[in-house]
Amino acid sequence: MKTKLLNNLLLKLLSVAAAMVLWLIVVNIDDPITDVSFRNIKVDIVNADILADQGQVYRVVEGTDTVDLTVYARTSVAGRLQASDFRATADVQKDLRYDSMVSISVSYVGGNARTEDAIERIDQSRSNVLVSIEESVTEQFKVTTRYTNEPSDGLEVGTLTPEQTVVEITGPKSTVDEIREVVAEVNIAGITGTAVRTCTLKLIDGNGDEMDDTYLEYAEKDQPFQVTVTTLNTKEVGISFDVSQAAPEGYGLSAISYTPQTVTIAGEQSNIRPILNLDIPAEALNPDGQTGSVEQTVDISQYLPDGIRIPDENEREIVVRMEIIPYETTSYTFVPGQIHFANIQEGLELDAEDSGDVTIQVSGLPADLAALTQDSIQLTADLADCTRAGSYTVPVTVTIPDGYTCSDTPEITVRLVRTEE
């Protein structure tokens, strides 16, 4: 009886094992293991705040924070799997090794227990995220304002005022050190008067390229940044130069030309309305006292009235061409009858026959001297101190037209006699 029971139990066990094998065969035939791939699964960096507590910050080496997955699962569930069913993480606190890599862990997060049981394994294309860990620094940067497009016709940009002038940026030292400029660039197309425009701040490196700010932190990051824009009225006016000091002593300015001869200025309407011409002072021309053919570039923006500016940078510099040649000298002799004698005392008169002549040297440009007449030169002798009859030597004042010089200080000898009654 005992032997019969043992034989029956053995048969039952063999039956169960055979059934299980048969079930496995059927399952693998009807629902075999297959694979499905998912590319570029983003790896989440977790517990990185432990580095911040140590005054450090991390930066992921480009291209190492994504992973490709190959999931092996029953055919019945594999077709329903999606990339969002899986999460890849790199735990800085637990899995940081050699201060340069963090192990990647992949888990099923789809929430279906039967699906999770049907997943045999998950292969991943990489095992680690490569990181660069360095000192965290904070620096302040001035905000530079720029604009694109133009305001309404007849207007120029006046001022660009950012909502704050300084931005504080925190991040890896090597990245922060690359920042050369923080730019707020706004579109001002069609504005009039005063307007507020918004933009997103841009970080610019030493090559003038916009930087990736992924690992940088600042309060204005990805936030609308406001810039207040004002506009100015414009007006085209002439340009004139004071040439009185253009030539050094002994020389004269024979010709001058300059381009452009007009310029567009900008300012408040009340400031530009009375301006018809920009008068450039004498000090601007030929400060080095050159002679001959002289070409000089004059920045006229430094001579503008307060509240006025030249919006076009190309119009701020005027090219002036001058011909500066030596003066020539001509002598003129004046007899007493051609000289004005002032303040002759009562009871006295000039004896012209016994009074001398005066010769003066007048210098000027050749063309000007050819046009100068003696009648346009006035000589005056003041006899106020000659109170008695007799001979006197007195200075003579020479008055000549503009553009000529007389370096002489001539004198004349006069004879005064009593007036005959």
C-alpha angles and dihedrals in degrees: 000000000000092000090051092054093049091049090051093050091050091051090049092052092048089050092053092048091048090050092052092049090048090049091051091049092050093045093050091048096046099032109020127179113268134171134238126188132217122190133209099009106181114240113224114219108218134189092016089141088084087074092051089054087059095049092255136118133197133223123196116232105245115266097014099092096073127070135194116226132206110194120198112203144139113293090238091066104023093079091056096051119111134191089249089063090073133061126198117201137178112202110207093191096053107023108035110127130185089353087273110072139042122200117244119229121193123199138174110248100171092112097227112120095196090052091048090052089051092058110094099186145330122228119199130202095226136024102204144038110225114224138183114216119196145148118300115228136181122214135174122230131191114239114239116205124215136165141209128214123007138276123249119308115286093024134101131199111268111181136351111205119185119214086243129013099210131049124196114216128190126193147099110339094233091053096044089050089058093061111105101163142012109212131197106193118184134185109238099177111156100353123151130192111348123344138170117227128185131216142156117260117250125208113216126199130211092276092056093252125135112253130226106247097191094121096037126091127204133148094246095050112134089351127120108265117203127221122185112218126197127191133214133209118245136217136178114232137172128254127226132177129213101231097183093109100030095106126054121237112297093023136086138205107249098174140006133183133167142181134249100027094189132043137191113239129191133207146109111320092244091054100047099039096081095043114099099154138018108231110206112203125240093252090070096068125078098336090174093057096238122176136207119030105357126186118188135174112218122197099215094183089085090062098053122123117253113282094022127105140168107239097195109072090203090063096052095080120064121197109220123192119195137179110211114185135173119272120246122218130226127186123226124189121205124196119208091264089063094050126084112229112200132198100014106180120248112268093027133093137183119262097213094186092058094042122092134241126249125224120193134185115227119193128199146121113311094244091048093049090052089057096044117104125199090235089065090061117082125200121193130186119193111215097179092119094049099092101158138045112273144079122310137178110215135172120258123221114218119207115190134168121269115279096044133087134205113193094181123103095204126196132199132206111222133182120215122198133184116269114253113240 
